[in-house]
Amino acid sequence: MALVLMCGQPCSGKSTVAQSLFRLLLSESSQQNLCNNKNVRIIDEPSLHLERNESYKDMPAEKNVRGVLRSEVDRSLTKDSIVIVDSLNNIKGYRYELWCLARAAGVRYCVLYCDTEGSFCIKWNKERRDTGEATYDDKIMDDLLRRFEKPDRRNRWDSPLFELRPPEDEINESSSAIIEAVSYLTRKTDSKTKDIRVLQPTIATQSVRTSEANSLYEMDRATQEVINAIIEAQSQGLGGPVNEVHLGHELPTISFYFQKMLIYSKLYAIIPHVFGTMH
């Protein structure tokens, strides 16, 4: 049904926004009978038993955690589910990868961006540390703040973009950006709807159909087996004429009584029978 990306600096208020969005989606969905509690889900590091500092201590660890999150999103996306990814999503290339998953699933997509200055993020991180909550180490925090790539609504993987400013606005279910996002995610569409975009799978995102290639391979293999049977029969003829070649049980017999053209026609006639026995 939809994929929602939370985006922002570490400790910028993303989890608070995600929880408010989650509650409002449940309320709206229950009223419209769109989905149930099991189909509205938040995917984040804690839900996958990933610790913040271990996950972002270096580039290999960060690459690994992004892969784990992406795989979980891929498994969770369906036509009847709304998935909220409450993670940094701070690299535009990674947001593009998640957008491709939404397109392959044929669902709606949007980004909720918590536009919070770095100084507030550092302050909130220290306040959480004082209260014993999970926090980022200062070195990791500085590195993540420095490498953050701000979303741009001109990019298709950052659009539609709903922006919030947690330092200035109270974040709850009545926040305008959250209400707009929920409306976008749950509104019913028809032929006249222009402001709601459901991503459509393309050739690049669809599962590769292998039946044609496999059929060509099997046909070629069956032809080669027939040719090998003929060659083997001729080799066993010890220089004498070979009138018939038996290919096996329930398969036609090749006769060599007529001209070469007839031999070829019989060969092509039996190939489908050989091919059919292989399935």
C-alpha positions as a Markdown table, in Angstrom:
| # | Residue | x | y | z |
|---|---|---|---|---|
| 1 | Met | 0.0 | 0.0 | 0.0 |
| 2 | Ala | 2.7 | 2.5 | 1.0 |
| 3 | Leu | 6.3 | 3.0 | 2.0 |
| 4 | Val | 7.2 | 6.0 | 4.2 |
| 5 | Leu | 10.8 | 7.1 | 4.8 |
| 6 | Met | 11.7 | 9.1 | 7.9 |
| 7 | Cys | 14.7 | 11.3 | 7.1 |
| 8 | Gly | 16.8 | 13.6 | 9.3 |
| 9 | Gln | 19.9 | 14.0 | 11.4 |
| 10 | Pro | 20.4 | 11.6 | 14.3 |
| 11 | Cys | 18.4 | 12.7 | 17.3 |
| 12 | Ser | 16.3 | 15.1 | 15.2 |
| 13 | Gly | 12.9 | 13.9 | 16.3 |
| 14 | Lys | 12.3 | 11.2 | 13.7 |
| 15 | Ser | 11.1 | 8.6 | 16.1 |
| 16 | Thr | 8.6 | 11.0 | 17.7 |
| 17 | Val | 7.2 | 11.8 | 14.3 |
| 18 | Ala | 7.1 | 8.1 | 13.3 |
| 19 | Gln | 5.1 | 7.2 | 16.4 |
| 20 | Ser | 2.6 | 10.1 | 15.8 |
| 21 | Leu | 2.3 | 9.0 | 12.2 |
| 22 | Phe | 1.8 | 5.4 | 13.2 |
| 23 | Arg | -1.0 | 6.2 | 15.6 |
| 24 | Leu | -2.8 | 8.5 | 13.1 |
| 25 | Leu | -2.5 | 5.9 | 10.4 |
| 26 | Leu | -4.1 | 3.3 | 12.6 |
| 27 | Ser | -6.9 | 5.7 | 13.4 |
| 28 | Glu | -7.6 | 6.7 | 9.8 |
| 29 | Ser | -7.1 | 3.2 | 8.5 |
| 30 | Ser | -9.6 | 1.7 | 10.9 |
| 31 | Gln | -12.2 | 4.3 | 10.0 |
| 32 | Gln | -11.8 | 3.5 | 6.3 |
| 33 | Asn | -11.2 | -0.2 | 6.7 |
| 34 | Leu | -8.0 | 0.1 | 4.8 |
| 35 | Cys | -5.8 | -2.2 | 6.9 |
| 36 | Asn | -5.3 | -3.5 | 10.4 |
| 37 | Asn | -2.8 | -3.1 | 13.2 |
| 38 | Lys | -0.6 | -5.9 | 11.8 |
| 39 | Asn | -0.3 | -4.1 | 8.4 |
| 40 | Val | 1.0 | -0.8 | 9.7 |
| 41 | Arg | 4.6 | -1.3 | 10.8 |
| 42 | Ile | 7.6 | 0.7 | 11.9 |
| 43 | Ile | 11.0 | -0.7 | 10.9 |
| 44 | Asp | 14.0 | 0.7 | 12.8 |
| 45 | Glu | 17.3 | -0.4 | 14.3 |
| 46 | Pro | 15.9 | -1.4 | 17.7 |
| 47 | Ser | 13.2 | -3.6 | 16.1 |
| 48 | Leu | 15.9 | -5.6 | 14.4 |
| 49 | His | 18.1 | -5.7 | 17.5 |
| 50 | Leu | 20.7 | -3.3 | 16.1 |
| 51 | Glu | 22.6 | -1.1 | 18.5 |
| 52 | Arg | 23.1 | 2.5 | 17.4 |
| 53 | Asn | 26.8 | 3.0 | 18.0 |
| 54 | Glu | 27.7 | -0.5 | 16.7 |
| 55 | Ser | 25.7 | 0.1 | 13.6 |
| 56 | Tyr | 27.4 | 3.3 | 12.7 |
| 57 | Lys | 30.9 | 3.0 | 14.1 |
| 58 | Asp | 32.4 | 2.6 | 10.7 |
| 59 | Met | 31.5 | 2.4 | 7.0 |
| 60 | Pro | 31.4 | -1.5 | 6.8 |
| 61 | Ala | 29.0 | -1.6 | 9.8 |
| 62 | Glu | 26.9 | 1.2 | 8.4 |
| 63 | Lys | 26.7 | -0.6 | 5.0 |
| 64 | Asn | 25.6 | -3.8 | 6.8 |
| 65 | Val | 22.8 | -2.1 | 8.8 |
| 66 | Arg | 21.5 | -0.4 | 5.6 |
| 67 | Gly | 21.4 | -3.8 | 4.0 |
| 68 | Val | 19.5 | -5.4 | 6.9 |
| 69 | Leu | 17.0 | -2.6 | 6.9 |
| 70 | Arg | 16.5 | -2.8 | 3.1 |
| 71 | Ser | 16.0 | -6.5 | 3.2 |
| 72 | Glu | 13.4 | -6.2 | 5.9 |
| 73 | Val | 11.6 | -3.5 | 4.0 |
| 74 | Asp | 11.6 | -5.7 | 0.9 |
| 75 | Arg | 10.1 | -8.6 | 2.8 |
| 76 | Ser | 7.4 | -6.3 | 4.4 |
| 77 | Leu | 6.1 | -4.4 | 1.5 |
| 78 | Thr | 2.7 | -5.6 | 0.2 |
| 79 | Lys | -0.3 | -4.1 | -1.4 |
| 80 | Asp | -2.1 | -4.1 | 2.0 |
| 81 | Ser | 0.7 | -2.8 | 4.2 |
| 82 | Ile | 2.0 | 0.6 | 5.2 |
| 83 | Val | 5.7 | 0.4 | 6.2 |
| 84 | Ile | 7.4 | 3.3 | 8.0 |
| 85 | Val | 11.2 | 3.2 | 7.9 |
| 86 | Asp | 12.4 | 5.1 | 11.1 |
| 87 | Ser | 16.1 | 5.3 | 10.4 |
| 88 | Leu | 18.5 | 8.0 | 9.3 |
| 89 | Asn | 18.0 | 7.4 | 5.6 |
| 90 | Asn | 20.7 | 10.1 | 5.3 |
| 91 | Ile | 22.3 | 9.0 | 2.0 |
| 92 | Lys | 20.4 | 9.9 | -1.2 |
| 93 | Gly | 21.6 | 6.8 | -3.0 |
| 94 | Tyr | 20.1 | 4.7 | -0.2 |
| 95 | Arg | 16.8 | 6.5 | -0.4 |
| 96 | Tyr | 16.8 | 5.8 | -4.1 |
| 97 | Glu | 17.2 | 2.1 | -3.4 |
| 98 | Leu | 14.2 | 2.1 | -1.1 |
| 99 | Trp | 12.2 | 4.1 | -3.7 |
| 100 | Cys | 13.0 | 1.3 | -6.2 |
| 101 | Leu | 11.6 | -1.2 | -3.7 |
| 102 | Ala | 8.4 | 0.8 | -3.5 |
| 103 | Arg | 8.2 | 1.0 | -7.3 |
| 104 | Ala | 8.8 | -2.8 | -7.7 |
| 105 | Ala | 6.0 | -3.4 | -5.1 |
| 106 | Gly | 3.6 | -0.9 | -6.9 |
| 107 | Val | 2.8 | 1.1 | -3.8 |
| 108 | Arg | 2.7 | 4.8 | -2.7 |
| 109 | Tyr | 5.8 | 6.4 | -1.4 |
| 110 | Cys | 6.7 | 9.6 | 0.5 |
| 111 | Val | 9.4 | 11.1 | 2.7 |
| 112 | Leu | 8.9 | 12.8 | 6.1 |
| 113 | Tyr | 11.9 | 15.1 | 6.8 |
| 114 | Cys | 12.7 | 16.4 | 10.3 |
| 115 | Asp | 14.5 | 19.6 | 9.5 |
| 116 | Thr | 16.5 | 20.0 | 12.7 |
| 117 | Glu | 19.8 | 22.0 | 13.0 |
| 118 | Gly | 22.8 | 20.1 | 14.2 |
| 119 | Ser | 23.2 | 22.1 | 17.4 |
| 120 | Phe | 19.7 | 20.9 | 18.5 |
| 121 | Cys | 20.6 | 17.3 | 17.6 |
| 122 | Ile | 23.7 | 17.4 | 19.7 |
| 123 | Lys | 21.8 | 19.0 | 22.6 |
| 124 | Trp | 19.1 | 16.4 | 22.5 |
| 125 | Asn | 21.6 | 13.6 | 22.3 |
| 126 | Lys | 23.3 | 14.8 | 25.5 |
| 127 | Glu | 19.9 | 15.1 | 27.3 |
| 128 | Arg | 19.1 | 11.5 | 26.4 |
| 129 | Arg | 22.5 | 10.4 | 27.7 |
| 130 | Asp | 21.7 | 12.2 | 31.0 |
| 131 | Thr | 18.4 | 10.3 | 31.4 |
| 132 | Gly | 20.0 | 6.9 | 30.5 |
| 133 | Glu | 18.5 | 6.5 | 27.1 |
| 134 | Ala | 20.3 | 5.1 | 24.1 |
| 135 | Thr | 22.5 | 7.7 | 22.5 |
| 136 | Tyr | 25.3 | 8.2 | 19.9 |
| 137 | Asp | 28.9 | 8.6 | 20.8 |
| 138 | Asp | 30.1 | 12.1 | 20.2 |
| 139 | Lys | 32.5 | 11.1 | 17.5 |
| 140 | Ile | 29.9 | 9.0 | 15.6 |
| 141 | Met | 27.4 | 11.9 | 16.1 |
| 142 | Asp | 29.7 | 14.4 | 14.5 |
| 143 | Asp | 30.5 | 12.1 | 11.6 |
| 144 | Leu | 26.8 | 11.5 | 10.8 |
| 145 | Leu | 26.0 | 15.2 | 11.0 |
| 146 | Arg | 28.7 | 15.9 | 8.6 |
| 147 | Arg | 27.7 | 13.3 | 6.0 |
| 148 | Phe | 24.0 | 14.0 | 6.0 |
| 149 | Glu | 22.5 | 14.5 | 2.5 |
| 150 | Lys | 19.4 | 16.7 | 2.7 |
| 151 | Pro | 16.4 | 15.5 | 0.7 |
| 152 | Asp | 15.3 | 17.5 | -2.3 |
| 153 | Arg | 11.7 | 17.4 | -3.5 |
| 154 | Arg | 13.0 | 17.7 | -7.1 |
| 155 | Asn | 14.3 | 14.2 | -6.9 |
| 156 | Arg | 11.7 | 11.5 | -7.5 |
| 157 | Trp | 13.0 | 9.4 | -4.6 |
| 158 | Asp | 12.5 | 12.4 | -2.3 |
| 159 | Ser | 9.0 | 13.2 | -3.5 |
| 160 | Pro | 6.4 | 13.9 | -2.2 |
| 161 | Leu | 8.3 | 15.5 | 0.7 |
| 162 | Phe | 6.6 | 16.5 | 3.9 |
| 163 | Glu | 8.8 | 18.7 | 6.1 |
| 164 | Leu | 8.6 | 19.3 | 9.9 |
| 165 | Arg | 10.7 | 21.4 | 12.3 |
| 166 | Pro | 10.7 | 19.7 | 15.7 |
| 167 | Pro | 12.6 | 22.4 | 17.5 |
| 168 | Glu | 9.9 | 24.9 | 16.7 |
| 169 | Asp | 6.7 | 22.9 | 16.4 |
| 170 | Glu | 5.1 | 20.5 | 18.8 |
| 171 | Ile | 5.0 | 17.0 | 17.2 |
| 172 | Asn | 1.8 | 15.0 | 17.6 |
| 173 | Glu | -1.1 | 13.6 | 15.5 |
| 174 | Ser | -2.4 | 17.2 | 14.8 |
| 175 | Ser | 0.9 | 18.4 | 13.2 |
| 176 | Ser | 0.0 | 19.6 | 9.7 |
| 177 | Ala | 2.7 | 17.7 | 7.9 |
| 178 | Ile | 1.7 | 14.4 | 9.5 |
| 179 | Ile | -2.0 | 15.0 | 8.6 |
| 180 | Glu | -1.0 | 15.8 | 5.0 |
| 181 | Ala | 1.1 | 12.6 | 4.9 |
| 182 | Val | -1.7 | 10.4 | 6.2 |
| 183 | Ser | -4.1 | 11.9 | 3.8 |
| 184 | Tyr | -1.7 | 11.2 | 0.9 |
| 185 | Leu | -1.2 | 7.6 | 2.1 |
| 186 | Thr | -4.8 | 6.7 | 2.8 |
| 187 | Arg | -6.9 | 8.7 | 0.3 |
| 188 | Lys | -8.7 | 6.6 | -2.3 |
| 189 | Thr | -7.8 | 7.1 | -5.9 |
| 190 | Asp | -9.7 | 7.1 | -9.1 |
| 191 | Ser | -9.2 | 8.2 | -12.7 |
| 192 | Lys | -9.6 | 11.9 | -11.7 |
| 193 | Thr | -7.1 | 11.8 | -8.9 |
| 194 | Lys | -3.9 | 13.7 | -9.9 |
| 195 | Asp | -2.2 | 14.5 | -6.7 |
| 196 | Ile | -1.8 | 10.9 | -5.5 |
| 197 | Arg | 0.9 | 8.8 | -7.2 |
| 198 | Val | 1.1 | 5.1 | -7.0 |
| 199 | Leu | 4.5 | 3.8 | -8.3 |
| 200 | Gln | 4.3 | 1.3 | -11.1 |
| 201 | Pro | 6.7 | -1.5 | -11.6 |
| 202 | Thr | 8.9 | -1.3 | -14.7 |
| 203 | Ile | 10.8 | -3.9 | -16.7 |
| 204 | Ala | 13.9 | -3.1 | -14.6 |
| 205 | Thr | 12.1 | -3.8 | -11.3 |
| 206 | Gln | 9.9 | -6.8 | -12.4 |
| 207 | Ser | 11.0 | -10.4 | -11.8 |
| 208 | Val | 12.8 | -11.7 | -14.8 |
| 209 | Arg | 10.8 | -14.3 | -16.8 |
| 210 | Thr | 13.1 | -17.2 | -17.5 |
| 211 | Ser | 10.7 | -19.6 | -19.2 |
| 212 | Glu | 11.6 | -18.5 | -22.7 |
| 213 | Ala | 15.3 | -18.8 | -22.1 |
| 214 | Asn | 14.8 | -22.2 | -20.5 |
| 215 | Ser | 12.6 | -23.4 | -23.3 |
| 216 | Leu | 15.3 | -22.4 | -25.9 |
| 217 | Tyr | 17.9 | -24.2 | -23.8 |
| 218 | Glu | 15.8 | -27.3 | -23.5 |
| 219 | Met | 15.0 | -27.3 | -27.2 |
| 220 | Asp | 18.6 | -27.0 | -28.1 |
| 221 | Arg | 19.6 | -29.8 | -25.7 |
| 222 | Ala | 16.8 | -32.1 | -27.1 |
| 223 | Thr | 18.0 | -31.5 | -30.7 |
| 224 | Gln | 21.6 | -32.3 | -29.7 |
| 225 | Glu | 20.5 | -35.5 | -28.0 |
| 226 | Val | 18.7 | -36.6 | -31.2 |
| 227 | Ile | 21.7 | -35.8 | -33.3 |
| 228 | Asn | 24.0 | -37.7 | -30.9 |
| 229 | Ala | 21.6 | -40.7 | -31.1 |
| 230 | Ile | 21.8 | -40.7 | -34.9 |
| 231 | Ile | 25.6 | -40.4 | -34.9 |
| 232 | Glu | 25.8 | -43.3 | -32.3 |
| 233 | Ala | 23.6 | -45.5 | -34.5 |
| 234 | Gln | 25.7 | -44.8 | -37.6 |
| 235 | Ser | 28.9 | -45.6 | -35.7 |
| 236 | Gln | 27.4 | -49.0 | -34.6 |
| 237 | Gly | 26.4 | -49.8 | -38.2 |
| 238 | Leu | 30.0 | -50.8 | -39.0 |
| 239 | Gly | 29.8 | -49.3 | -42.5 |
| 240 | Gly | 26.5 | -50.8 | -43.3 |
| 241 | Pro | 23.2 | -48.9 | -43.9 |
| 242 | Val | 21.3 | -47.7 | -40.9 |
| 243 | Asn | 17.6 | -47.8 | -41.6 |
| 244 | Glu | 16.1 | -46.8 | -38.2 |
| 245 | Val | 17.2 | -45.1 | -35.0 |
| 246 | His | 15.2 | -45.8 | -31.8 |
| 247 | Leu | 15.3 | -42.9 | -29.4 |
| 248 | Gly | 13.6 | -44.5 | -26.4 |
| 249 | His | 10.4 | -45.5 | -24.8 |
| 250 | Glu | 7.3 | -43.6 | -26.0 |
| 251 | Leu | 9.4 | -41.7 | -28.6 |
| 252 | Pro | 9.1 | -41.9 | -32.4 |
| 253 | Thr | 11.5 | -44.0 | -34.4 |
| 254 | Ile | 13.6 | -42.2 | -37.1 |
| 255 | Ser | 13.5 | -43.9 | -40.5 |
| 256 | Phe | 16.1 | -43.5 | -43.2 |
| 257 | Tyr | 14.2 | -45.0 | -46.1 |
| 258 | Phe | 13.6 | -41.7 | -48.0 |
| 259 | Gln | 15.5 | -38.8 | -49.1 |
| 260 | Lys | 17.5 | -36.4 | -46.9 |
| 261 | Met | 14.7 | -33.8 | -46.8 |
| 262 | Leu | 12.3 | -36.4 | -45.3 |
| 263 | Ile | 14.9 | -37.2 | -42.6 |
| 264 | Tyr | 15.2 | -33.6 | -41.6 |
| 265 | Ser | 11.4 | -33.2 | -41.5 |
| 266 | Lys | 11.1 | -36.3 | -39.3 |
| 267 | Leu | 13.9 | -34.9 | -37.1 |
| 268 | Tyr | 12.0 | -31.6 | -36.5 |
| 269 | Ala | 8.8 | -33.5 | -36.0 |
| 270 | Ile | 10.1 | -35.5 | -33.1 |
| 271 | Ile | 11.9 | -32.8 | -31.3 |
| 272 | Pro | 8.7 | -31.5 | -29.6 |
| 273 | His | 8.0 | -35.1 | -28.3 |
| 274 | Val | 11.5 | -35.3 | -26.9 |
| 275 | Phe | 11.2 | -31.8 | -25.4 |
| 276 | Gly | 7.8 | -32.8 | -23.8 |
| 277 | Thr | 9.3 | -35.7 | -22.0 |
| 278 | Met | 11.7 | -33.5 | -20.1 |
| 279 | His | 9.0 | -31.6 | -18.1 |
